[in-house]
Amino acid sequence: MNNSVNPFPELISPTDWQKLTTLQNEHVTAIVTEYIRLCQPAKVSIISDAPEDIAFVRQLALSEDEERLLNITGHTIHYDGYNDQGRDKEHTRILVSDASLMSARLNTLERAAGLAEIRQLLDSIMTGKHMLVRFFCLGPLDSAFSIPALQITDSSYVAHSEDLLYRSGYREFQQLNGSDRFFHFIHSAGELDKRGCSKNIDKRRIYIDLEADRVFTINNQYAGNSIGLKKLALRLAINKANHEDWLAEHMFIMGVHPPHKERTTYFTGAFPSACGKTSTAMLPGQTIVGDDIAYLRISDKGVCRAVNIESGIFGIIADVNPVDDALIYRCLTTPRELIFSNVLVNDGRPYWLGMGCETPSTGLNHSGEWYQGKKDANDKEIPLAHKNARYTMRLSELENLDPRANDPEGVPIDAIIYGGRDSDTNPPVFQALDWLDGVIVGATLESETTAATLGQEGRRVLSPMANLDFVVVPLGLYIGNHLKYGARLKKPPLVFATNYFLKDANGKYLNEKTAKKVWILWAEGRVHGEYDAIQTPIGFLPQLADLQELFKAVLGKEYTATEYEQQFTLRTDKLIAKLDRVMAIYQSEAVPQEFSARLVHQRQELIRLQERFKRTEISPSQFIAG
């Protein structure tokens, strides 16, 4: 292999060709040569782990004007096209060969037709452009968790972003010893307009080929679509995990540190969008391993362990301010390698929505030259920055990074949190009765919409494990895999539910933002057997005295019996209505019988509770009194 002849001497330098053949992997070489022939780039660079190669990619992003320097050292700005600002669900398709796998829930496409279409669109798509061939590792290096990932792209911005978000994996490919056990991703921004943005948005395609462990994504630049290693790779991993013996989840990993105690308890957590995921993962005084995607495996000793597959953050920047997000804000305003996308720039300084300071009335943003009151072609006013504007940086820049963030064995998980959003149903925190109940907590996770975002306030959207957008297997298989995973554990993690959005009859929130730290520390204490709890049909509720102690110690606040009764009273009619919604949805899915039976049992127990107390709202004190 090392002596193979370079078939593209006019495109690939001898040095770069040697980087490719040194891998001694015919599968990698075949993929790279296939897409060179198909996409017809003007130049090809093979990028290794070498610092000079990685520095070359960043400099290329600047010289090709995909990024521009800002005033603070290391900071750059990138703009996606005006209509390329978020994940394109409509054109994200799962390619399937078996018609029986076609699902109303999944956006699928017959595989042969999808491959034929994508190959036609890829034909000569990189004409006049520079192809970059990258090697990354999804997960820590030298780890049984990790999956090597090959990226082919003509966007230096995408390639630079991946250097911030993922671990370099050239050495991991060397250690494959010729194996084809890797994911691969083909991306092209396609033809560009005068601003350097993808022009043919109508031909934007994101096709996920599960059979070949690959993703095609073209005619786009927004990182959520173009960086295959992120949510697109999550879909490949979910497929792989659900046919093996592990979990690929849309979860953060954090270390919880109770005050005055020398211990770290590791949690994972899954929250749908706008339900408090980031604010929980970044709680003051705690440490972060990862903020988005986790792989969970079982150790030789039967312990649940997890890794963050990423080493960076692609974070939403809207509303990041020095009061609520001090750690992130400090990173965004001090020197370090960091990419802003789709924010306003004025005089070399970035501005975003909700940053907590006065902002200029003119500048450059995702629409081009911008001024206050500017409208788009649909007569819609353009804000100073997009609400989905982002920042991209390395996790190592965070002061609260956990020291075991790169542990190849992963961290031991003692608790899993599922956080939903509802105004009138779940209490702020409770513990599932057992692992099966915990799977039900995750599988019945709902997010309540608001008028501001979707124009229909109060609609509950089911999102099992906050992962529904990315689950590419039947829900019955996915839920069954969770049940089997727990059954193989020597001691399954305790499972908790949180709801930071409970309101009273007047629409006032019953939780303050800071209270979430108390709920998490109560859960941590439950892991270590430090708190008793009140058993109910939905799970274990905290006791008043424990919460009063925690509020005083952690927040310096008094917590009253009135607050406790308001927050932890079971609203059985609301809980039954939720079960009815969920059971109606799962009727069309081949879920495990024990899962369905437990849902029915929980509903029956809530009805018995109503009959016993002759009311629909049952307070914790009534449970204690019996």
DOROLO-222783 format. One line per field, with one value per residue (C-alpha): residue in three letters; x, y negated, z negated. Coordinates in steps of 0.1 Angstrom, whole numbers. Layout:
REM DOROLO-222783
code	(ALA_...)
c1	(X_...)
c2	(Y_...)
c3	(Z_...)
END
This chain:
REM DOROLO-222783
code	(MET_ASN_ASN_SER_VAL_ASN_PRO_PHE_PRO_GLU_LEU_ILE_SER_PRO_THR_ASP_TRP_GLN_LYS_LEU_THR_THR_LEU_GLN_ASN_GLU_HIS_VAL_THR_ALA_ILE_VAL_THR_GLU_TYR_ILE_ARG_LEU_CYS_GLN_PRO_ALA_LYS_VAL_SER_ILE_ILE_SER_ASP_ALA_PRO_GLU_ASP_ILE_ALA_PHE_VAL_ARG_GLN_LEU_ALA_LEU_SER_GLU_ASP_GLU_GLU_ARG_LEU_LEU_ASN_ILE_THR_GLY_HIS_THR_ILE_HIS_TYR_ASP_GLY_TYR_ASN_ASP_GLN_GLY_ARG_ASP_LYS_GLU_HIS_THR_ARG_ILE_LEU_VAL_SER_ASP_ALA_SER_LEU_MET_SER_ALA_ARG_LEU_ASN_THR_LEU_GLU_ARG_ALA_ALA_GLY_LEU_ALA_GLU_ILE_ARG_GLN_LEU_LEU_ASP_SER_ILE_MET_THR_GLY_LYS_HIS_MET_LEU_VAL_ARG_PHE_PHE_CYS_LEU_GLY_PRO_LEU_ASP_SER_ALA_PHE_SER_ILE_PRO_ALA_LEU_GLN_ILE_THR_ASP_SER_SER_TYR_VAL_ALA_HIS_SER_GLU_ASP_LEU_LEU_TYR_ARG_SER_GLY_TYR_ARG_GLU_PHE_GLN_GLN_LEU_ASN_GLY_SER_ASP_ARG_PHE_PHE_HIS_PHE_ILE_HIS_SER_ALA_GLY_GLU_LEU_ASP_LYS_ARG_GLY_CYS_SER_LYS_ASN_ILE_ASP_LYS_ARG_ARG_ILE_TYR_ILE_ASP_LEU_GLU_ALA_ASP_ARG_VAL_PHE_THR_ILE_ASN_ASN_GLN_TYR_ALA_GLY_ASN_SER_ILE_GLY_LEU_LYS_LYS_LEU_ALA_LEU_ARG_LEU_ALA_ILE_ASN_LYS_ALA_ASN_HIS_GLU_ASP_TRP_LEU_ALA_GLU_HIS_MET_PHE_ILE_MET_GLY_VAL_HIS_PRO_PRO_HIS_LYS_GLU_ARG_THR_THR_TYR_PHE_THR_GLY_ALA_PHE_PRO_SER_ALA_CYS_GLY_LYS_THR_SER_THR_ALA_MET_LEU_PRO_GLY_GLN_THR_ILE_VAL_GLY_ASP_ASP_ILE_ALA_TYR_LEU_ARG_ILE_SER_ASP_LYS_GLY_VAL_CYS_ARG_ALA_VAL_ASN_ILE_GLU_SER_GLY_ILE_PHE_GLY_ILE_ILE_ALA_ASP_VAL_ASN_PRO_VAL_ASP_ASP_ALA_LEU_ILE_TYR_ARG_CYS_LEU_THR_THR_PRO_ARG_GLU_LEU_ILE_PHE_SER_ASN_VAL_LEU_VAL_ASN_ASP_GLY_ARG_PRO_TYR_TRP_LEU_GLY_MET_GLY_CYS_GLU_THR_PRO_SER_THR_GLY_LEU_ASN_HIS_SER_GLY_GLU_TRP_TYR_GLN_GLY_LYS_LYS_ASP_ALA_ASN_ASP_LYS_GLU_ILE_PRO_LEU_ALA_HIS_LYS_ASN_ALA_ARG_TYR_THR_MET_ARG_LEU_SER_GLU_LEU_GLU_ASN_LEU_ASP_PRO_ARG_ALA_ASN_ASP_PRO_GLU_GLY_VAL_PRO_ILE_ASP_ALA_ILE_ILE_TYR_GLY_GLY_ARG_ASP_SER_ASP_THR_ASN_PRO_PRO_VAL_PHE_GLN_ALA_LEU_ASP_TRP_LEU_ASP_GLY_VAL_ILE_VAL_GLY_ALA_THR_LEU_GLU_SER_GLU_THR_THR_ALA_ALA_THR_LEU_GLY_GLN_GLU_GLY_ARG_ARG_VAL_LEU_SER_PRO_MET_ALA_ASN_LEU_ASP_PHE_VAL_VAL_VAL_PRO_LEU_GLY_LEU_TYR_ILE_GLY_ASN_HIS_LEU_LYS_TYR_GLY_ALA_ARG_LEU_LYS_LYS_PRO_PRO_LEU_VAL_PHE_ALA_THR_ASN_TYR_PHE_LEU_LYS_ASP_ALA_ASN_GLY_LYS_TYR_LEU_ASN_GLU_LYS_THR_ALA_LYS_LYS_VAL_TRP_ILE_LEU_TRP_ALA_GLU_GLY_ARG_VAL_HIS_GLY_GLU_TYR_ASP_ALA_ILE_GLN_THR_PRO_ILE_GLY_PHE_LEU_PRO_GLN_LEU_ALA_ASP_LEU_GLN_GLU_LEU_PHE_LYS_ALA_VAL_LEU_GLY_LYS_GLU_TYR_THR_ALA_THR_GLU_TYR_GLU_GLN_GLN_PHE_THR_LEU_ARG_THR_ASP_LYS_LEU_ILE_ALA_LYS_LEU_ASP_ARG_VAL_MET_ALA_ILE_TYR_GLN_SER_GLU_ALA_VAL_PRO_GLN_GLU_PHE_SER_ALA_ARG_LEU_VAL_HIS_GLN_ARG_GLN_GLU_LEU_ILE_ARG_LEU_GLN_GLU_ARG_PHE_LYS_ARG_THR_GLU_ILE_SER_PRO_SER_GLN_PHE_ILE_ALA_GLY)
c1	(0_28_43_10_11_-6_-34_-39_-4_-18_-42_-24_12_36_37_-1_-4_21_-1_-30_-11_7_-26_-24_-62_-76_-111_-100_-81_-110_-134_-111_-103_-140_-150_-121_-132_-168_-166_-137_-119_-91_-69_-68_-51_-48_-47_-30_-28_4_1_12_-16_-42_-28_-30_-68_-75_-53_-72_-105_-92_-75_-106_-128_-149_-139_-127_-106_-122_-105_-99_-70_-81_-117_-132_-166_-183_-216_-240_-265_-297_-318_-292_-295_-307_-311_-330_-354_-374_-343_-327_-335_-327_-319_-335_-336_-364_-398_-411_-387_-405_-421_-443_-421_-389_-382_-370_-361_-356_-319_-312_-331_-314_-279_-286_-298_-269_-243_-258_-257_-222_-209_-183_-197_-162_-150_-125_-125_-102_-110_-99_-96_-98_-95_-112_-121_-156_-147_-114_-83_-74_-108_-132_-160_-147_-154_-130_-145_-134_-145_-143_-153_-147_-154_-123_-148_-163_-129_-117_-149_-142_-107_-124_-152_-134_-103_-78_-80_-52_-34_-67_-70_-34_-44_-74_-50_-69_-104_-135_-149_-153_-179_-174_-189_-190_-198_-198_-210_-217_-218_-212_-228_-210_-209_-193_-225_-242_-262_-283_-303_-332_-308_-297_-296_-286_-288_-279_-269_-271_-260_-227_-221_-219_-236_-239_-246_-244_-254_-252_-228_-247_-227_-257_-261_-226_-206_-214_-197_-224_-261_-257_-231_-254_-279_-253_-242_-278_-283_-250_-258_-293_-279_-251_-250_-247_-265_-258_-277_-284_-271_-247_-223_-215_-197_-219_-199_-219_-207_-183_-180_-150_-167_-178_-209_-214_-247_-259_-289_-313_-335_-354_-346_-354_-359_-327_-301_-272_-280_-280_-248_-231_-244_-220_-197_-201_-179_-187_-175_-198_-228_-245_-238_-228_-219_-228_-212_-210_-176_-163_-175_-211_-208_-225_-197_-200_-178_-184_-177_-168_-141_-158_-190_-212_-234_-264_-252_-285_-291_-255_-248_-224_-250_-266_-237_-205_-181_-192_-194_-159_-147_-166_-149_-113_-85_-88_-95_-132_-156_-187_-214_-243_-239_-236_-201_-195_-159_-145_-166_-194_-229_-257_-293_-297_-260_-268_-253_-261_-258_-251_-278_-256_-230_-225_-246_-261_-281_-251_-249_-274_-292_-319_-353_-339_-365_-361_-378_-409_-411_-400_-377_-342_-328_-292_-282_-299_-317_-298_-264_-236_-201_-177_-148_-129_-142_-107_-112_-138_-127_-152_-140_-139_-104_-117_-132_-108_-107_-106_-125_-153_-167_-190_-226_-246_-276_-296_-318_-346_-358_-390_-410_-446_-466_-490_-480_-447_-431_-397_-378_-386_-368_-381_-390_-366_-349_-381_-398_-367_-370_-407_-396_-374_-398_-426_-405_-425_-417_-445_-444_-447_-466_-434_-417_-443_-475_-494_-489_-493_-490_-471_-445_-433_-395_-384_-350_-349_-337_-367_-353_-323_-336_-334_-346_-382_-391_-399_-363_-349_-369_-362_-325_-327_-345_-319_-290_-302_-308_-271_-259_-248_-263_-282_-280_-308_-332_-346_-370_-369_-393_-381_-413_-441_-466_-494_-530_-520_-492_-463_-434_-432_-394_-367_-338_-314_-335_-323_-290_-310_-329_-297_-279_-310_-307_-270_-277_-303_-275_-256_-285_-284_-321_-353_-382_-419_-431_-459_-471_-448_-417_-400_-405_-382_-390_-396_-369_-342_-351_-352_-317_-304_-320_-304_-269_-267_-286_-289_-327_-356_-378_-414_-439_-463_-438_-432_-469_-474_-445_-448_-485_-494_-518_-532_-556_-528_-506_-533_-539_-502_-502_-532_-514_-483_-501_-520_-488_-471_-501_-487_-452_-441_-429_-419_-449_-433_-431_-468_-479_-460_-477_-511_-502_-491_-523_-543_-524_-531_-568_-568_-551_-579_-605_-587_-584_-616_-597_-573_-546_-527_-501_-469_-483_-513_-490_-471_-503_-515)
c2	(0_-24_-20_-25_-51_-84_-85_-122_-138_-171_-173_-156_-163_-134_-143_-142_-110_-94_-105_-86_-55_-54_-44_-11_-11_-2_-12_-48_-50_-37_-62_-92_-83_-76_-111_-128_-113_-121_-156_-168_-192_-215_-205_-178_-181_-152_-165_-145_-152_-173_-208_-224_-206_-218_-253_-251_-245_-275_-297_-284_-294_-329_-331_-317_-342_-316_-332_-367_-379_-398_-422_-397_-374_-340_-350_-347_-352_-330_-336_-310_-320_-338_-307_-283_-289_-257_-219_-211_-184_-182_-172_-151_-115_-81_-58_-24_7_25_9_22_-2_-32_-50_-80_-90_-88_-109_-80_-75_-43_-37_-30_-61_-83_-71_-77_-113_-122_-109_-130_-161_-153_-151_-179_-197_-207_-220_-248_-241_-226_-192_-185_-150_-149_-122_-125_-103_-103_-99_-98_-84_-48_-40_-10_-36_-55_-54_-68_-93_-102_-136_-148_-185_-215_-239_-250_-265_-231_-215_-242_-238_-201_-208_-227_-201_-167_-149_-145_-108_-102_-79_-61_-53_-40_-16_-3_21_19_23_6_0_-38_-63_-85_-118_-136_-173_-201_-236_-235_-266_-298_-332_-366_-364_-330_-313_-281_-292_-261_-258_-242_-213_-210_-173_-154_-117_-92_-58_-34_-4_-19_-40_-72_-106_-128_-165_-190_-226_-238_-254_-257_-234_-214_-202_-203_-188_-152_-142_-160_-150_-131_-108_-105_-88_-64_-57_-51_-26_-8_-9_5_35_40_37_0_-34_-65_-93_-131_-136_-159_-144_-163_-158_-168_-180_-184_-211_-201_-165_-151_-132_-135_-118_-116_-123_-121_-142_-144_-175_-186_-221_-250_-227_-236_-213_-237_-256_-222_-210_-243_-247_-268_-246_-215_-202_-193_-163_-170_-192_-173_-137_-106_-70_-47_-12_14_21_56_51_43_6_-20_-43_-72_-93_-126_-119_-156_-178_-211_-231_-243_-264_-287_-322_-340_-352_-343_-371_-378_-373_-340_-324_-339_-311_-311_-348_-352_-328_-347_-380_-370_-357_-320_-301_-306_-309_-330_-324_-345_-373_-411_-425_-462_-476_-441_-433_-406_-413_-388_-387_-390_-396_-421_-452_-480_-470_-490_-499_-490_-464_-431_-401_-370_-392_-412_-449_-454_-484_-486_-480_-462_-437_-407_-397_-386_-420_-404_-425_-411_-410_-421_-384_-352_-335_-303_-321_-300_-299_-271_-265_-238_-224_-227_-265_-261_-266_-240_-211_-179_-164_-130_-145_-126_-94_-65_-43_-69_-81_-59_-71_-69_-90_-99_-130_-135_-171_-182_-214_-216_-242_-220_-183_-171_-183_-200_-167_-131_-98_-68_-37_-15_-11_-2_-32_-53_-42_-52_-86_-91_-76_-98_-130_-160_-196_-222_-247_-285_-310_-329_-300_-280_-301_-275_-277_-247_-219_-189_-174_-139_-134_-100_-105_-140_-120_-116_-137_-114_-79_-60_-26_-16_-31_4_15_-17_-14_23_17_-7_20_47_23_18_55_61_36_48_16_-6_-44_-60_-79_-113_-137_-175_-202_-238_-253_-245_-274_-283_-291_-327_-316_-325_-301_-282_-276_-302_-296_-290_-262_-237_-234_-222_-196_-182_-181_-163_-137_-133_-127_-101_-82_-80_-71_-103_-113_-94_-100_-97_-69_-77_-60_-82_-78_-91_-127_-147_-153_-189_-189_-178_-205_-231_-221_-222_-256_-271_-255_-259_-291_-308_-309_-298_-272_-271_-244_-264_-263_-226_-218_-239_-223_-187_-181_-154_-166_-132_-143_-160_-129_-106_-129_-127_-89_-88_-110_-89_-55_-66_-74_-41_-20_-22_-12_24_15_42_57_49_13_11_30_6_-24_-8_0_-35_-49_-25_-35_-71_-64_-44_-74_-96_-72_-68_-106_-116_-144_-149_-168_-149_-167_-151_-155_-133_-105_-108_-107_-77)
c3	(0_-9_26_44_73_67_93_89_90_103_73_44_34_28_-8_-12_8_-16_-46_-30_-21_-55_-70_-51_-48_-14_-26_-33_-1_19_4_9_45_53_42_58_91_85_70_93_69_80_52_24_-10_-34_-70_-97_-134_-130_-144_-112_-93_-117_-116_-78_-80_-101_-79_-48_-64_-66_-32_-15_-34_-51_-84_-92_-121_-150_-174_-202_-195_-182_-175_-140_-124_-99_-81_-68_-41_-52_-45_-59_-96_-112_-108_-76_-88_-55_-35_-61_-50_-62_-33_-37_-15_-33_-27_-60_-77_-61_-90_-93_-122_-102_-71_-49_-13_7_6_43_54_27_37_74_67_44_68_95_73_62_98_102_72_60_94_87_49_24_9_-26_-39_-77_-104_-137_-167_-182_-219_-238_-221_-227_-240_-236_-234_-204_-167_-141_-116_-81_-69_-33_-28_-6_-34_-54_-80_-85_-88_-112_-133_-136_-150_-179_-184_-180_-188_-160_-148_-123_-147_-155_-117_-118_-146_-127_-109_-77_-92_-78_-113_-109_-100_-69_-59_-25_-26_0_-4_33_55_36_40_38_0_1_-11_3_33_43_11_30_36_0_-9_-40_-34_-61_-48_-78_-58_-49_-81_-60_-56_-25_-31_-4_6_-30_-55_-88_-111_-123_-87_-74_-103_-99_-131_-152_-151_-118_-134_-164_-141_-128_-164_-175_-148_-158_-195_-191_-173_-198_-236_-244_-243_-221_-237_-234_-269_-288_-314_-345_-378_-408_-439_-471_-494_-522_-508_-491_-463_-427_-415_-377_-361_-325_-315_-285_-281_-250_-236_-259_-290_-309_-296_-293_-325_-344_-328_-337_-373_-394_-415_-393_-366_-330_-309_-279_-270_-241_-232_-252_-245_-274_-277_-304_-320_-327_-363_-352_-357_-335_-321_-297_-275_-257_-221_-215_-229_-221_-222_-193_-215_-210_-219_-223_-258_-270_-294_-323_-350_-340_-321_-336_-326_-289_-287_-299_-272_-246_-256_-262_-238_-227_-195_-189_-160_-161_-135_-124_-150_-143_-139_-143_-143_-148_-178_-179_-193_-198_-211_-249_-256_-284_-270_-246_-209_-178_-152_-122_-112_-93_-100_-83_-60_-48_-56_-84_-100_-126_-110_-79_-64_-43_-10_-30_-47_-80_-102_-105_-141_-147_-150_-143_-172_-164_-161_-176_-191_-186_-210_-228_-261_-275_-275_-304_-339_-351_-328_-348_-352_-338_-306_-284_-304_-279_-303_-307_-340_-362_-359_-391_-380_-349_-347_-323_-322_-305_-304_-316_-335_-354_-357_-370_-403_-401_-409_-417_-415_-394_-414_-395_-361_-343_-357_-348_-312_-313_-327_-297_-271_-283_-283_-270_-261_-263_-234_-240_-219_-213_-195_-177_-179_-199_-236_-258_-232_-246_-223_-231_-229_-242_-260_-242_-213_-189_-161_-159_-166_-133_-146_-156_-189_-203_-196_-211_-243_-245_-242_-272_-292_-283_-290_-326_-331_-323_-349_-383_-398_-374_-378_-397_-373_-381_-364_-366_-356_-361_-346_-370_-374_-398_-387_-379_-355_-379_-380_-413_-408_-408_-383_-412_-426_-401_-420_-450_-430_-415_-449_-464_-436_-443_-480_-471_-451_-484_-506_-525_-522_-528_-503_-500_-477_-452_-420_-398_-420_-452_-463_-485_-521_-533_-560_-535_-510_-537_-548_-512_-503_-534_-529_-491_-484_-518_-515_-536_-520_-533_-538_-516_-487_-492_-491_-460_-441_-452_-453_-428_-401_-394_-367_-348_-352_-340_-310_-302_-303_-280_-255_-256_-255_-224_-207_-217_-206_-170_-181_-189_-224_-250_-269_-303_-292_-282_-313_-336_-319_-325_-361_-369_-355_-376_-407_-401_-398_-430_-446_-435_-448_-481_-489_-470_-452_-422_-440_-467_-488_-502_-538_-528_-517_-550_-569_-550)
END
